[in-house]
């Protein structure tokens, strides 16, 4: 089984490498790296979710021909949704299961988010700092901070106008939905609404914690993924 990881806004898929210790050794874990970060830092950022998904499909397309599952957190749920949609449109093998984390369904707007296209980089960073979702700048991390701030700003602008209704897309497999009970972005969201996006089963699980609850729940999440894969057999 191949497991594709998709990052949150401002992040790198490489951050999932620590999850490997909780997964079967025979799983092929593939962090999908987006343009503009990590090993692809010399490439231009994508302008929107559709372009980003198409780029990932072009770069990693050969690996989508074997049994695989997808996990995405926050922005990664948008990418997982759009990527699966484009995979279906190209008649490529569908994922065996999709795991969506830390975001409401993609036909719901983030009511707590400002209109980022109308904000400066400084406004965007201040917003995430106030929410405790971005690291403080210090003399020791100044260079890294500037790189991560640039990535975060590009990502939130990329996600701003993404919308896909359940009438226009259905996952061709069962899905899991994970989230933190105290996530400030999901307090008024109906996470069960994700069930409208598949004719299969949709299992919704809430964990203790906020937007990055998964940092503390990775072992439990990995066990859910293992169980879901075992149930495919």
N, CA, C and O of each residue as an XYZ file, in Angstrom:
932
protein
N       0.846     -1.199      0.000
C       0.000      0.000      0.000
C       0.887      1.256      0.000
O       1.859      1.345      0.750
N       0.533      2.208     -0.846
C       1.220      3.502     -0.864
C       0.343      4.540     -0.166
O      -0.860      4.620     -0.416
N       0.950      5.321      0.698
C       0.246      6.385      1.417
C       0.807      7.721      0.970
O       1.984      8.009      1.192
N      -0.028      8.539      0.342
C       0.359      9.880     -0.082
C      -0.065     10.892      0.976
O      -1.230     10.932      1.373
N       0.879     11.708      1.429
C       0.604     12.759      2.405
C       0.577     14.118      1.709
O       1.428     14.417      0.872
N      -0.413     14.935      2.068
C      -0.534     16.304      1.544
C      -0.459     17.305      2.694
O      -1.086     17.092      3.732
N       0.294     18.388      2.529
C       0.572     19.305      3.648
C      -0.512     20.343      3.906
O      -1.378     20.595      3.068
N      -0.436     20.933      5.088
C      -1.270     22.084      5.441
C      -0.637     23.350      4.875
O       0.508     23.328      4.424
N      -1.380     24.448      4.900
C      -0.856     25.725      4.405
C       0.383     26.125      5.204
O       0.386     26.097      6.435
N       1.420     26.493      4.482
C       2.656     26.910      5.129
C       3.577     25.762      5.477
O       4.677     25.978      5.985
N       3.137     24.539      5.209
C       3.913     23.379      5.609
C       4.537     22.649      4.439
O       4.329     22.989      3.275
N       5.311     21.631      4.788
C       5.928     20.756      3.812
C       5.463     19.332      4.095
O       5.316     18.943      5.254
N       5.233     18.564      3.048
C       4.820     17.175      3.232
C       5.875     16.377      3.988
O       5.564     15.337      4.569
N       7.104     16.844      3.987
C       8.180     16.146      4.688
C       7.936     16.083      6.195
O       8.521     15.249      6.887
N       7.080     16.956      6.697
C       6.804     16.956      8.138
C       6.117     15.669      8.576
O       6.056     15.376      9.770
N       5.599     14.896      7.619
C       4.935     13.644      7.955
C       5.910     12.480      8.124
O       5.489     11.369      8.448
N       7.191     12.713      7.912
C       8.158     11.619      7.997
C       8.136     10.940      9.367
O       8.398      9.742      9.474
N       7.821     11.711     10.416
C       7.803     11.144     11.770
C       6.654     10.156     11.964
O       6.647      9.404     12.939
N       5.681     10.147     11.045
C       4.536      9.246     11.153
C       4.909      7.809     10.789
O       4.195      6.870     11.142
N       6.015      7.643     10.093
C       6.384      6.322      9.595
C       6.524      5.292     10.710
O       6.258      4.108     10.501
N       6.935      5.732     11.880
C       7.160      4.795     12.982
C       5.872      4.110     13.424
O       5.911      3.053     14.053
N       4.724      4.717     13.092
C       3.431      4.160     13.501
C       2.743      3.386     12.372
O       1.620      2.909     12.535
N       3.415      3.265     11.241
C       2.816      2.624     10.074
C       3.542      1.322      9.730
O       4.714      1.165     10.074
N       2.870      0.394      9.061
C       3.529     -0.858      8.672
C       4.768     -0.602      7.830
O       4.782      0.301      6.993
N       5.791     -1.384      8.048
C       7.054     -1.179      7.346
C       6.945     -1.445      5.851
O       7.757     -0.952      5.069
N       5.940     -2.225      5.451
C       5.797     -2.509      4.024
C       4.952     -1.464      3.286
O       4.716     -1.595      2.085
N       4.500     -0.437      3.994
C       3.805      0.655      3.324
C       4.830      1.591      2.685
O       5.875      1.879      3.269
N       4.524      2.050      1.506
C       5.362      3.027      0.816
C       4.817      4.422      1.112
O       3.792      4.823      0.562
N       5.499      5.150      1.973
C       5.027      6.476      2.394
C       5.634      7.541      1.477
O       6.854      7.677      1.387
N       4.759      8.296      0.797
C       5.206      9.292     -0.185
C       4.667     10.675      0.190
O       3.484     10.947     -0.014
N       5.516     11.550      0.734
C       5.082     12.934      0.963
C       5.030     13.674     -0.375
O       6.040     13.747     -1.076
N       3.885     14.214     -0.735
C       3.738     14.943     -1.993
C       4.198     16.386     -1.775
O       3.514     17.167     -1.112
N       5.332     16.727     -2.323
C       5.917     18.050     -2.111
C       5.382     19.041     -3.126
O       5.434     18.797     -4.332
N       4.872     20.148     -2.642
C       4.314     21.187     -3.506
C       5.416     22.090     -4.034
O       6.491     22.196     -3.443
N       5.134     22.731     -5.142
C       6.093     23.690     -5.697
C       6.362     24.813     -4.708
O       5.461     25.259     -3.998
N       7.615     25.267     -4.667
C       7.980     26.434     -3.862
C       8.486     26.127     -2.480
O       8.744     27.048     -1.705
N       8.641     24.833     -2.135
C       9.092     24.480     -0.791
C       9.908     23.188     -0.832
O       9.856     22.429     -1.800
N      10.661     22.960      0.244
C      11.422     21.729      0.378
C      12.311     21.476     -0.818
O      13.060     22.355     -1.245
N      12.228     20.271     -1.359
C      13.060     19.899     -2.500
C      12.665     20.629     -3.781
O      13.365     20.541     -4.790
N      11.531     21.359     -3.740
C      11.057     22.096     -4.917
C      11.075     23.611     -4.673
O      10.310     24.359     -5.280
N      11.956     24.039     -3.781
C      11.995     25.448     -3.373
C      12.415     26.388     -4.499
O      12.197     27.596     -4.410
N      13.015     25.845     -5.555
C      13.436     26.699     -6.677
C      12.343     26.870     -7.723
O      12.562     27.505     -8.755
N      11.158     26.303     -7.460
C      10.048     26.410     -8.405
C       9.038     27.460     -7.934
O       8.966     27.777     -6.747
N       8.268     27.989     -8.873
C       7.258     28.993     -8.551
C       6.075     28.347     -7.826
O       5.724     27.196     -8.089
N       5.464     29.109     -6.908
C       4.259     28.643     -6.230
C       3.122     28.473     -7.236
O       3.084     29.143     -8.267
N       2.202     27.571     -6.922
C       0.993     27.429     -7.732
C       0.011     28.548     -7.378
O       0.013     29.062     -6.259
N      -0.820     28.911     -8.345
C      -1.736     30.016     -8.129
C      -3.073     29.636     -7.534
O      -3.753     30.481     -6.953
N      -3.467     28.365     -7.670
C      -4.748     27.922     -7.135
C      -4.707     26.413     -6.893
O      -3.758     25.740     -7.295
N      -5.729     25.894     -6.240
C      -5.764     24.480     -5.869
C      -5.806     23.581     -7.101
O      -5.155     22.537     -7.132
N      -6.566     23.981     -8.112
C      -6.663     23.163     -9.322
C      -5.300     23.022     -9.998
O      -4.920     21.930    -10.422
N      -4.569     24.129    -10.094
C      -3.241     24.094    -10.700
C      -2.283     23.240     -9.876
O      -1.461     22.506    -10.425
N      -2.398     23.344     -8.561
C      -1.519     22.592     -7.668
C      -1.768     21.091     -7.794
O      -0.821     20.307     -7.864
N      -3.035     20.692     -7.824
C      -3.373     19.278     -7.969
C      -2.887     18.738     -9.309
O      -2.369     17.623     -9.378
N      -3.050     19.519    -10.370
C      -2.597     19.101    -11.694
C      -1.084     18.933    -11.721
O      -0.567     18.005    -12.344
N      -0.384     19.822    -11.052
C       1.075     19.727    -10.973
C       1.505     18.459    -10.240
O       2.430     17.772    -10.675
N       0.832     18.144     -9.121
C       1.163     16.934     -8.361
C       0.886     15.685     -9.190
O       1.647     14.719     -9.145
N      -0.195     15.712     -9.937
C      -0.544     14.559    -10.762
C       0.489     14.367    -11.875
O       0.822     13.237    -12.231
N       0.985     15.464    -12.415
C       2.010     15.367    -13.461
C       3.327     14.838    -12.886
O       4.005     14.024    -13.513
N       3.681     15.308    -11.686
C       4.963     14.932    -11.090
C       4.954     13.514    -10.534
O       5.940     12.787    -10.661
N       3.838     13.118     -9.915
C       3.785     11.829     -9.231
C       2.833     10.835     -9.907
O       2.545      9.775     -9.352
N       2.355     11.172    -11.084
C       1.299     10.396    -11.731
C       1.572      8.907    -11.853
O       0.657      8.098    -11.700
N       2.821      8.531    -12.127
C       3.146      7.116    -12.289
C       2.867      6.314    -11.022
O       2.589      5.117    -11.090
N       2.941      6.975     -9.863
C       2.748      6.265     -8.604
C       1.269      6.095     -8.239
O       0.940      5.380     -7.292
N       0.387      6.747     -8.987
C      -1.039      6.605     -8.735
C      -1.636      5.400     -9.459
O      -2.856      5.241     -9.499
N      -0.784      4.555    -10.029
C      -1.253      3.376    -10.747
C      -1.192      2.117     -9.889
O      -1.490      1.026    -10.374
N      -0.816      2.253     -8.638
C      -0.743      1.125     -7.721
C      -1.727      1.362     -6.573
O      -2.177      2.495     -6.401
N      -2.081      0.349     -5.783
C      -3.007      0.575     -4.659
C      -2.482      1.668     -3.735
O      -1.329      1.630     -3.306
N      -3.340      2.646     -3.432
C      -2.874      3.772     -2.614
C      -4.022      4.392     -1.830
O      -5.197      4.228     -2.159
N      -3.632      5.115     -0.775
C      -4.546      5.919      0.022
C      -3.969      7.319      0.127
O      -2.782      7.528     -0.125
N      -4.811      8.284      0.501
C      -4.389      9.689      0.584
C      -4.760     10.252      1.946
O      -5.860     10.009      2.444
N      -3.845     11.006      2.551
C      -4.130     11.743      3.784
C      -3.751     13.209      3.562
O      -2.650     13.508      3.099
N      -4.669     14.119      3.895
C      -4.376     15.543      3.799
C      -4.907     16.282      5.010
O      -6.005     15.994      5.487
N      -4.133     17.233      5.510
C      -4.566     18.034      6.657
C      -4.784     19.479      6.235
O      -3.945     20.060      5.547
N      -5.916     20.066      6.648
C      -6.246     21.474      6.409
C      -6.225     21.763      4.904
O      -7.067     21.231      4.181
N      -5.302     22.578      4.413
C      -5.205     22.791      2.969
C      -5.080     21.460      2.237
O      -5.546     21.320      1.106
N      -4.454     20.490      2.882
C      -4.294     19.175      2.279
C      -5.602     18.479      1.972
O      -5.651     17.626      1.086
N      -6.690     18.828      2.700
C      -7.987     18.234      2.378
C      -8.517     18.774      1.052
O      -9.127     18.038      0.276
N      -8.284     20.055      0.797
C      -8.662     20.627     -0.494
C      -7.899     19.927     -1.617
O      -8.474     19.548     -2.637
N      -6.597     19.767     -1.406
C      -5.767     19.127     -2.418
C      -6.165     17.664     -2.620
O      -6.189     17.176     -3.750
N      -6.478     16.964     -1.525
C      -6.899     15.568     -1.633
C      -8.191     15.465     -2.440
O      -8.352     14.553     -3.251
N      -9.105     16.401     -2.215
C     -10.381     16.407     -2.931
C     -10.173     16.689     -4.417
O     -10.658     15.947     -5.271
N      -9.454     17.759     -4.714
C      -9.233     18.138     -6.108
C      -8.364     17.110     -6.832
O      -8.600     16.812     -8.003
N      -7.378     16.576     -6.150
C      -6.516     15.567     -6.756
C      -7.320     14.319     -7.133
O      -7.158     13.777     -8.225
N      -8.181     13.873     -6.228
C      -9.023     12.707     -6.517
C      -9.965     12.992     -7.674
O     -10.213     12.118     -8.505
N     -10.487     14.200     -7.733
C     -11.364     14.602     -8.833
C     -10.619     14.517    -10.167
O     -11.139     13.965    -11.136
N      -9.408     15.061    -10.215
C      -8.649     15.041    -11.465
C      -8.194     13.632    -11.834
O      -8.105     13.297    -13.015
N      -7.907     12.811    -10.831
C      -7.567     11.408    -11.076
C      -8.741     10.701    -11.747
O      -8.554      9.946    -12.701
N      -9.949     10.948    -11.247
C     -11.150     10.344    -11.829
C     -11.373     10.826    -13.257
O     -11.740     10.044    -14.135
N     -11.148     12.117    -13.482
C     -11.352     12.684    -14.821
C     -10.377     12.103    -15.842
O     -10.686     12.033    -17.032
N      -9.205     11.690    -15.377
C      -8.192     11.098    -16.263
C      -8.304      9.575    -16.329
O      -7.496      8.905    -16.971
N      -9.324      9.046    -15.653
C      -9.573      7.590    -15.639
C      -8.387      6.808    -15.099
O      -8.113      5.693    -15.543
N      -7.682      7.400    -14.136
C      -6.599      6.700    -13.455
C      -7.185      5.893    -12.300
O      -8.304      6.174    -11.870
N      -6.460      4.900    -11.787
C      -6.959      4.124    -10.650
C      -7.290      5.029     -9.459
O      -6.507      5.909     -9.102
N      -8.435      4.808     -8.862
C      -8.895      5.641     -7.746
C      -8.205      5.234     -6.447
O      -7.737      4.103     -6.326
N      -8.136      6.144     -5.477
C      -7.606      5.771     -4.158
C      -8.499      4.730     -3.494
O      -9.710      4.697     -3.711
N      -7.877      3.884     -2.684
C      -8.638      2.872     -1.959
C      -9.379      3.484     -0.781
O     -10.400      2.951     -0.346
N      -8.874      4.599     -0.260
C      -9.475      5.293      0.885
C      -8.858      6.682      0.945
O      -7.695      6.861      0.582
N      -9.626      7.663      1.400
C      -9.122      9.030      1.564
C      -9.380      9.486      2.995
O     -10.467      9.285      3.536
N      -8.362     10.105      3.604
C      -8.436     10.590      4.979
C      -8.300     12.111      4.960
O      -7.292     12.647      4.500
N      -9.324     12.798      5.463
C      -9.411     14.252      5.415
C      -9.339     14.801      6.833
O     -10.075     14.352      7.711
N      -8.463     15.764      7.060
C      -8.211     16.220      8.425
C      -8.240     17.744      8.541
O      -7.686     18.459      7.706
N      -8.898     18.218      9.594
C      -8.769     19.619      9.988
C      -9.411     20.656      9.102
O      -8.980     21.809      9.082
N     -10.444     20.262      8.362
C     -11.145     21.261      7.563
C     -12.587     20.851      7.337
O     -12.908     19.666      7.249
N     -13.461     21.866      7.244
C     -14.854     21.591      6.904
C     -14.946     21.210      5.433
O     -13.976     21.357      4.690
N     -16.096     20.725      5.015
C     -16.293     20.317      3.627
C     -16.029     21.481      2.680
O     -16.197     22.646      3.043
N     -15.613     21.149      1.463
C     -15.107     22.178      0.543
C     -16.194     23.016     -0.121
O     -15.893     23.809     -1.012
N     -17.442     22.859      0.291
C     -18.471     23.806     -0.164
C     -18.846     24.780      0.951
O     -19.801     25.546      0.821
N     -18.083     24.746      2.049
C     -18.300     25.675      3.160
C     -17.139     26.644      3.269
O     -15.981     26.226      3.270
N     -17.431     27.920      3.362
C     -16.377     28.921      3.501
C     -15.899     28.978      4.943
O     -16.642     28.642      5.866
N     -14.680     29.397      5.129
C     -14.139     29.637      6.464
C     -14.643     30.994      6.954
O     -14.096     32.033      6.584
N     -15.660     30.984      7.765
C     -16.242     32.241      8.229
C     -15.259     33.043      9.078
O     -15.353     34.268      9.157
N     -14.311     32.343      9.714
C     -13.373     33.043     10.594
C     -12.178     33.607      9.844
O     -11.350     34.302     10.434
N     -12.076     33.319      8.552
C     -10.943     33.808      7.764
C     -11.289     35.132      7.088
O     -12.394     35.285      6.566
N     -10.371     36.081      7.091
C     -10.590     37.316      6.324
C     -10.388     37.029      4.834
O      -9.986     35.929      4.454
N     -10.666     38.015      4.010
C     -10.435     37.877      2.570
C      -8.952     38.097      2.324
O      -8.490     39.236      2.252
N      -8.211     37.012      2.195
C      -6.754     37.111      2.145
C      -6.241     37.835      0.915
O      -5.171     38.441      0.954
N      -6.995     37.780     -0.182
C      -6.536     38.475     -1.390
C      -6.487     39.981     -1.187
O      -5.815     40.695     -1.932
N      -7.195     40.454     -0.184
C      -7.232     41.890      0.096
C      -6.278     42.270      1.226
O      -6.249     43.421      1.663
N      -5.496     41.290      1.697
C      -4.600     41.530      2.826
C      -3.138     41.486      2.391
O      -2.783     40.815      1.422
N      -2.298     42.214      3.124
C      -0.858     42.176      2.868
C      -0.263     40.933      3.519
O      -0.924     40.260      4.311
N       0.989     40.632      3.181
C       1.676     39.508      3.819
C       1.720     39.699      5.328
O       1.540     38.749      6.090
N       1.961     40.935      5.752
C       2.047     41.229      7.190
C       0.711     40.947      7.881
O       0.686     40.436      9.000
N      -0.390     41.277      7.220
C      -1.724     41.015      7.791
C      -1.972     39.513      7.928
O      -2.510     39.050      8.934
N      -1.575     38.770      6.910
C      -1.778     37.320      6.940
C      -0.984     36.690      8.074
O      -1.516     35.884      8.838
N       0.285     37.055      8.183
C       1.134     36.500      9.238
C       0.605     36.886     10.615
O       0.599     36.059     11.527
N       0.167     38.119     10.775
C      -0.378     38.568     12.060
C      -1.607     37.756     12.440
O      -1.786     37.400     13.605
N      -2.454     37.463     11.458
C      -3.653     36.664     11.708
C      -3.293     35.303     12.272
O      -3.881     34.864     13.261
N      -2.333     34.632     11.655
C      -1.955     33.292     12.108
C      -1.173     33.331     13.423
O      -1.266     32.404     14.227
N      -0.412     34.390     13.639
C       0.286     34.534     14.919
C      -0.714     34.695     16.060
O      -0.551     34.100     17.125
N      -1.741     35.497     15.833
C      -2.763     35.731     16.854
C      -3.513     34.449     17.206
O      -3.962     34.275     18.339
N      -3.647     33.545     16.217
C      -4.325     32.269     16.445
C      -3.388     31.214     17.033
O      -3.811     30.104     17.356
N      -2.117     31.573     17.167
C      -1.136     30.619     17.675
C      -0.792     29.539     16.676
O      -0.402     28.436     17.058
N      -0.935     29.850     15.381
C      -0.733     28.851     14.336
C       0.500     29.124     13.485
O       0.669     28.535     12.418
N       1.358     30.019     13.961
C       2.619     30.288     13.259
C       3.669     30.642     14.291
O       3.367     31.263     15.310
N       4.902     30.247     14.024
C       5.975     30.449     15.003
C       6.371     31.918     15.106
O       6.328     32.653     14.120
N       6.749     32.330     16.289
C       7.236     33.680     16.511
C       8.625     33.836     15.897
O       9.414     32.893     15.854
N       8.895     35.026     15.433
C      10.195     35.317     14.825
C      11.218     35.657     15.903
O      10.955     36.488     16.774
N      12.375     35.021     15.846
C      13.458     35.268     16.799
C      14.761     35.410     16.018
O      14.826     35.013     14.855
N      15.798     35.971     16.638
C      17.094     36.070     15.946
C      17.610     34.707     15.492
O      18.291     34.608     14.472
N      17.291     33.670     16.241
C      17.804     32.330     15.928
C      17.103     31.689     14.736
O      17.691     30.864     14.036
N      15.831     32.073     14.501
C      15.089     31.407     13.422
C      14.704     32.360     12.286
O      13.853     32.031     11.460
N      15.326     33.535     12.246
C      14.903     34.583     11.321
C      14.874     34.119      9.861
O      13.910     34.389      9.144
N      15.918     33.428      9.425
C      15.979     32.998      8.026
C      14.890     31.976      7.718
O      14.204     32.087      6.702
N      14.729     30.982      8.588
C      13.689     29.973      8.402
C      12.307     30.607      8.475
O      11.416     30.264      7.697
N      12.133     31.537      9.416
C      10.844     32.216      9.589
C      10.436     32.922      8.300
O       9.276     32.841      7.895
N      11.355     33.599      7.663
C      11.040     34.332      6.441
C      10.648     33.386      5.302
O       9.764     33.698      4.503
N      11.309     32.232      5.235
C      10.969     31.244      4.214
C       9.566     30.696      4.455
O       8.756     30.601      3.532
N       9.287     30.333      5.722
C       7.983     29.756      6.044
C       6.858     30.779      5.896
O       5.747     30.427      5.499
N       7.142     32.041      6.212
C       6.132     33.090      6.060
C       5.753     33.272      4.595
O       4.584     33.467      4.265
N       6.743     33.206      3.733
C       6.492     33.342      2.296
C       5.621     32.192      1.793
O       4.704     32.405      1.000
N       5.906     30.983      2.251
C       5.130     29.813      1.851
C       3.696     29.927      2.360
O       2.748     29.667      1.619
N       3.539     30.316      3.630
C       2.203     30.434      4.217
C       1.342     31.424      3.439
O       0.186     31.137      3.127
N       1.901     32.579      3.131
C       1.127     33.597      2.412
C       0.709     33.108      1.027
O      -0.417     33.350      0.593
N       1.615     32.423      0.338
C       1.289     31.888     -0.987
C       0.183     30.838     -0.886
O      -0.717     30.791     -1.724
N       0.259     30.007      0.137
C      -0.718     28.921      0.287
C      -2.116     29.432      0.612
O      -3.095     28.967      0.028
N      -2.219     30.374      1.530
C      -3.564     30.822      1.906
C      -4.234     31.568      0.749
O      -5.456     31.517      0.606
N      -3.456     32.248     -0.060
C      -4.035     32.892     -1.236
C      -4.447     31.846     -2.266
O      -5.445     32.017     -2.965
N      -3.679     30.768     -2.358
C      -3.997     29.700     -3.300
C      -5.322     29.026     -2.951
O      -6.058     28.609     -3.845
N      -5.625     28.919     -1.680
C      -6.815     28.190     -1.240
C      -8.079     29.045     -1.206
O      -9.183     28.507     -1.121
N      -7.936     30.343     -1.271
C      -9.041     31.234     -0.933
C     -10.319     31.005     -1.731
O     -11.407     31.041     -1.156
N     -10.224     30.775     -3.016
C     -11.422     30.701     -3.851
C     -11.803     29.281     -4.259
O     -12.605     29.081     -5.172
N     -11.224     28.307     -3.578
C     -11.546     26.927     -3.969
C     -12.924     26.535     -3.451
O     -13.250     26.719     -2.278
N     -13.720     25.987     -4.369
C     -15.082     25.559     -4.027
C     -15.443     24.368     -4.897
O     -15.183     24.371     -6.101
N     -16.035     23.359     -4.298
C     -16.483     22.195     -5.053
C     -17.679     21.603     -4.316
O     -17.571     21.227     -3.148
N     -18.803     21.521     -4.989
C     -20.018     21.021     -4.346
C     -20.095     19.503     -4.424
O     -19.482     18.876     -5.287
N     -20.850     18.935     -3.518
C     -21.051     17.482     -3.516
C     -21.829     17.035     -4.745
O     -21.733     15.873     -5.140
N     -22.590     17.921     -5.353
C     -23.326     17.584     -6.570
C     -22.381     17.396     -7.751
O     -22.701     16.689     -8.706
N     -21.210     18.038     -7.678
C     -20.258     17.982     -8.784
C     -19.092     17.038     -8.557
O     -18.274     16.830     -9.453
N     -19.011     16.466     -7.362
C     -17.918     15.530     -7.098
C     -18.274     14.591     -5.956
O     -18.822     14.999     -4.932
N     -17.942     13.305     -6.166
C     -18.108     12.283     -5.140
C     -16.817     11.463     -5.056
O     -16.301     11.015     -6.079
N     -16.303     11.268     -3.855
C     -15.170     10.358     -3.700
C     -15.610      8.953     -4.117
O     -16.690      8.503     -3.736
N     -14.782      8.265     -4.893
C     -15.153      6.918     -5.351
C     -14.765      5.839     -4.339
O     -14.517      4.692     -4.713
N     -14.713      6.206     -3.063
C     -14.256      5.288     -2.017
C     -14.797      5.768     -0.669
O     -15.410      6.832     -0.575
N     -14.564      4.977      0.359
C     -14.892      5.413      1.713
C     -13.928      6.506      2.151
O     -12.798      6.588      1.670
N     -14.397      7.347      3.075
C     -13.533      8.412      3.590
C     -13.590      8.446      5.123
O     -14.574      8.039      5.742
N     -12.504      8.944      5.703
C     -12.446      9.285      7.121
C     -12.296     10.798      7.234
O     -11.656     11.429      6.393
N     -12.883     11.368      8.265
C     -12.725     12.796      8.558
C     -12.258     12.929      9.999
O     -12.923     12.445     10.915
N     -11.117     13.582     10.206
C     -10.555     13.803     11.537
C     -10.522     15.302     11.825
O     -10.339     16.111     10.915
N     -10.699     15.664     13.087
C     -10.545     17.079     13.450
C     -10.338     17.229     14.948
O     -10.605     16.310     15.722
N      -9.855     18.409     15.348
C      -9.665     18.716     16.758
C     -10.901     19.368     17.341
O     -11.479     20.264     16.726
N     -11.314     18.928     18.523
C     -12.533     19.448     19.145
C     -12.473     20.950     19.399
O     -13.503     21.623     19.419
N     -11.263     21.472     19.592
C     -11.119     22.895     19.915
C     -10.544     23.704     18.754
O     -10.030     24.804     18.959
N     -10.626     23.175     17.559
C     -10.134     23.896     16.386
C     -10.975     25.163     16.201
O     -12.180     25.065     15.973
N     -10.361     26.354     16.294
C     -11.137     27.601     16.198
C     -11.798     27.803     14.837
O     -12.764     28.557     14.727
N     -11.288     27.138     13.801
C     -11.851     27.294     12.462
C     -13.031     26.372     12.206
O     -13.702     26.495     11.181
N     -13.291     25.452     13.124
C     -14.329     24.446     12.877
C     -15.453     24.463     13.908
O     -16.318     23.588     13.896
N     -15.446     25.446     14.792
C     -16.423     25.469     15.879
C     -17.864     25.535     15.378
O     -18.765     25.004     16.027
N     -18.090     26.174     14.240
C     -19.450     26.307     13.713
C     -19.685     25.470     12.458
O     -20.626     25.710     11.702
N     -18.817     24.488     12.252
C     -18.921     23.661     11.048
C     -19.570     22.317     11.354
O     -19.360     21.742     12.422
N     -20.351     21.830     10.417
C     -20.936     20.497     10.510
C     -20.006     19.523      9.807
O     -20.077     19.366      8.588
N     -19.135     18.868     10.564
C     -18.148     17.980      9.968
C     -18.797     16.743      9.339
O     -18.211     16.105      8.464
N     -20.001     16.413      9.787
C     -20.716     15.283      9.203
C     -21.120     15.562      7.746
O     -21.454     14.641      7.001
N     -21.085     16.824      7.357
C     -21.472     17.187      5.986
C     -20.534     16.561      4.951
O     -20.905     16.416      3.786
N     -19.320     16.189      5.374
C     -18.418     15.502      4.446
C     -19.063     14.228      3.884
O     -18.700     13.783      2.795
N     -20.008     13.643      4.610
C     -20.643     12.397      4.160
C     -21.365     12.577      2.822
O     -21.579     11.609      2.092
N     -21.736     13.812      2.506
C     -22.408     14.081      1.231
C     -21.467     13.895      0.048
O     -21.920     13.819     -1.094
N     -20.161     13.821      0.307
C     -19.162     13.735     -0.752
C     -18.782     12.302     -1.122
O     -17.856     12.097     -1.907
N     -19.465     11.329     -0.581
C     -19.207      9.954     -0.979
C     -20.483      9.129     -0.848
O     -21.295      9.350      0.051
N     -20.640      8.176     -1.762
C     -21.750      7.236     -1.655
C     -21.339      6.044     -0.790
O     -22.147      5.165     -0.492
N     -20.084      6.037     -0.400
C     -19.585      5.011      0.499
C     -19.746      5.449      1.946
O     -20.597      6.279      2.264
N     -18.927      4.886      2.811
C     -18.984      5.217      4.230
C     -18.137      6.445      4.537
O     -17.092      6.663      3.925
N     -18.601      7.239      5.492
C     -17.854      8.401      5.983
C     -17.786      8.314      7.501
O     -18.807      8.425      8.179
N     -16.593      8.117      8.028
C     -16.405      8.022      9.475
C     -15.775      9.310      9.976
O     -14.685      9.680      9.540
N     -16.452      9.996     10.891
C     -15.972     11.271     11.436
C     -15.498     11.052     12.870
O     -16.236     10.525     13.704
N     -14.257     11.461     13.149
C     -13.675     11.257     14.470
C     -13.100     12.571     14.998
O     -12.294     13.215     14.327
N     -13.514     12.960     16.191
C     -12.999     14.167     16.843
C     -11.961     13.779     17.891
O     -12.160     12.839     18.661
N     -10.854     14.514     17.909
C      -9.782     14.297     18.878
C      -9.636     15.522     19.763
O     -10.079     16.614     19.405
N      -9.027     15.342     20.895
C      -8.709     16.468     21.759
C      -7.671     17.350     21.068
O      -6.735     16.851     20.444
N      -7.848     18.669     21.188
C      -6.856     19.568     20.627
C      -7.430     20.558     19.649
O      -8.625     20.547     19.351
N      -6.551     21.423     19.148
C      -6.949     22.473     18.237
C      -6.679     22.123     16.791
O      -6.820     20.970     16.382
N      -6.284     23.137     16.009
C      -6.118     22.924     14.577
C      -5.029     21.901     14.267
O      -5.142     21.139     13.307
N      -3.985     21.886     15.071
C      -2.908     20.921     14.851
C      -2.966     19.788     15.874
O      -1.940     19.325     16.372
N      -4.181     19.359     16.171
C      -4.416     18.235     17.079
C      -3.625     16.996     16.648
O      -3.220     16.187     17.483
N      -3.410     16.858     15.327
C      -2.803     15.634     14.788
C      -1.358     15.453     15.222
O      -0.833     14.342     15.160
N      -0.707     16.521     15.661
C       0.661     16.376     16.163
C       0.701     15.472     17.384
O       1.687     14.770     17.610
N      -0.372     15.488     18.173
C      -0.448     14.649     19.374
C      -1.225     13.361     19.144
O      -1.151     12.436     19.954
N      -1.971     13.296     18.043
C      -2.837     12.130     17.801
C      -2.353     11.274     16.638
O      -3.104     10.436     16.138
N      -1.120     11.469     16.201
C      -0.658     10.771     14.998
C      -0.701      9.245     15.138
O      -1.005      8.541     14.175
N      -0.394      8.733     16.347
C      -0.426      7.282     16.526
C      -1.840      6.748     16.361
O      -2.051      5.726     15.708
N      -2.824      7.448     16.962
C      -4.219      7.017     16.845
C      -4.714      7.126     15.408
O      -5.444      6.258     14.930
N      -4.314      8.199     14.717
C      -4.728      8.384     13.329
C      -4.137      7.285     12.447
O      -4.822      6.735     11.585
N      -2.876      6.975     12.667
C      -2.233      5.912     11.883
C      -2.933      4.573     12.102
O      -3.077      3.783     11.170
N      -3.366      4.321     13.338
C      -4.072      3.074     13.606
C      -5.404      3.038     12.860
O      -5.809      1.984     12.369
N      -6.084      4.175     12.772
C      -7.326      4.242     12.001
C      -7.064      3.944     10.529
O      -7.847      3.248      9.883
N      -5.965      4.471     10.002
C      -5.631      4.218      8.603
C      -5.321      2.737      8.379
O      -5.755      2.145      7.390
N      -4.572      2.151      9.299
C      -4.233      0.731      9.186
C      -5.495     -0.123      9.210
O      -5.646     -1.041      8.403
N      -6.404      0.183     10.141
C      -7.659     -0.564     10.236
C      -8.476     -0.436      8.959
O      -9.040     -1.418      8.478
N      -8.541      0.777      8.410
C      -9.304      1.001      7.182
C      -8.725      0.195      6.023
O      -9.469     -0.376      5.226
N      -7.409      0.150      5.930
C      -6.756     -0.616      4.863
C      -6.989     -2.112      5.056
O      -7.257     -2.831      4.093
N      -6.888     -2.573      6.277
C      -7.125     -3.996      6.557
C      -8.555     -4.415      6.211
O      -8.799     -5.553      5.811
N      -9.491     -3.487      6.368
C     -10.893     -3.788      6.061
C     -11.158     -3.853      4.539
O     -12.223     -4.288      4.102
N     -10.170     -3.412      3.753
C     -10.326     -3.477      2.301
C     -10.122     -4.896      1.797
O     -10.567     -5.244      0.703
N      -9.453     -5.707      2.592
C      -9.074     -7.057      2.147
C     -10.206     -8.051      2.317
O     -10.048     -9.228      1.990
